[in-house]
Amino acid sequence: MRTQVTRSAKPAEVTHKWIVVDAEGAVVGRLASFIALRLRGKHRADFTPHCDVGDHVVVINAEKVAFTGKKLTDKKYYRHTGYPGGIKEAVAGKVLAGKHPERVMEKAVERMMPKESPLARKQLGKLRVYAGPDHPHTAQSPETIDFKGMNRKNSRIG
């Protein structure tokens, strides 16, 4: 009987691809789950939990993401100023309509990554989110992923 040897990916052997995902009309939670999977590298056959094998992900049109149900009016984001009684809240719809709509997508992905981990922070650094359709990463020749075409539940349009 032959024993199989599990190969562990080494950081020097890993090549990180660049992908672009259009978030227009995409459901936030489903898209965040897909992006977290790609950032960690769990879609690869050589996934190693202690090594960064994930891809660089560029998200465009983040201001046009969709929420299901009543989350646009009911979902709240909390933050604390650091002062006593300094808890602040913002509704998801207001954040999307505000100055930095890309933060909705960034927070959703961040909360799907492993917590309190230097590796997760490094992997999260490979996420770039842009509110509009333009991005400055064309030099990396990123591959475009049709996220909404993967499953009919991924999109809220039509």
N, C-alpha and C positions, 0 to 999 in steps of 0.2 A: 504494500500500500504506500503510495507516494503522498507526502505531505505538501500542502501548498504554502507558499511563502507570501505573506502580505507585504506588498511594497508600500513604503512610506515616501510621500513626495518630499523632496528637498527644495528649499527656497530658491536655490540657484537653477534648478531644472525646470521651474514653473514659468510658463509664458502666460501673461495676463492679456486677454482680449479686451477690446472696447466694443460696447454695444450701446445703441440708442433706442430708447423706448418713447413712443408718443403717448402721452397721458391724456390726450383730449377724449373726454367721454368715458374714460376707464374708471372702474370702481376702485376706490382708494385702498381698501383692505386687501383685495386680490392682487392689485399691482404691487403693493408694499411687500406682500408675501413672496411674489415672484422676484422682486429686486433683492430682497434679503437672501434668497436662495442663491442668486447669481453672485452676490457680493461675497458670500461665504465659500462658494465653490462646490456646493453640494450637488450640482448638476453634473459634475465631472466624475469619471471613473476612478481617478487618482485622488479623490477627496481625502484630506488628512486633517483631523480636527485641530491639531496644534500648529498648522502651517497655513499661510495665506495663499490659497490657490484660486481665489475668486477673480472675477472680471471687473473692469472699470465700467460703471453704468452711468450713462448720461440720460436724464429724463427731460423731455421738452414739453411745453404746453401744460405745465403743472397747475396753472391757474384755472384750467378747464376740466379738472378731475370731477368725478361724480360720487356722491354719497347715496347709499340706499336708505330707504325708509325716511324717518324724520331727523336723521343725523345732522343735516345741514343747519337745522334750527335748535336741536337738542344737545348735540355733542359739545362738551366744554373742555377747553384746554386750561389747565391751572399752572400758575407759576408763583414764585414767592420772591418778594423784593429783598428779603433778609432782615427786614424790620418787623417788630411785633405787630401783628394784625395786618401784615403786608401781603396777604394772599390775593392774587388777581386772577380773574377768569375771563376767557374770551370764547365766544361761540364760533364753531367751525365756519359758518357762512360769513361771519365778519372777518375772520382771518383770511379767507379766500378772496374777499373783496378788498382787503387792506393793502398795505405797502409791500408786504413780503408773503405772497400766496404760496411760495414754494415751501414754506415751513411746515405746512400740513403734510406734504409728502415726506419731508425729511424726518419729522417726528414719527410718522407711521412706520417708516423703515427702521428708524433707530429703536423703536420699541419691539421690533421683531428680531433684533440681533441679541446675542448673548449679553448678559448684564455684567457690569464691573470687570471688563476684560480688556487688557491692552491690545490683544489681537482683534477684538471686535471694534475698538476705536480705530485701529489701522485699516480694517476692512471698510468701515464706514467712511473713511477719508477718501475712498475710491468712488463715492457717490457724488455726482454733480447734478443739481436740479436747477432748471431754468424755467421761469414763468412763461416766456414766449417761445416761438418756434425756432429761434436762432441759438446756436451754441458755438463756442470758439474751438471745438475739438475736431474739426474736419481734417487736420493734419495727421491725426492718429488713424484715419480711415476706419471709422467705427462701422460695425455691422448693424443694420436696422432690424429690430425684432418686431413682428406684428403681434403684439400682445392681445389685442382685441379679437383677432382672428383665431386664437387658440381655443377659445370657448365662448359660447354666446352669452354666458353670464358675466364675462369680463367687461362688457360694455353696457352703458346705460342709454345709448343712442339707438333708437329704432327697435 
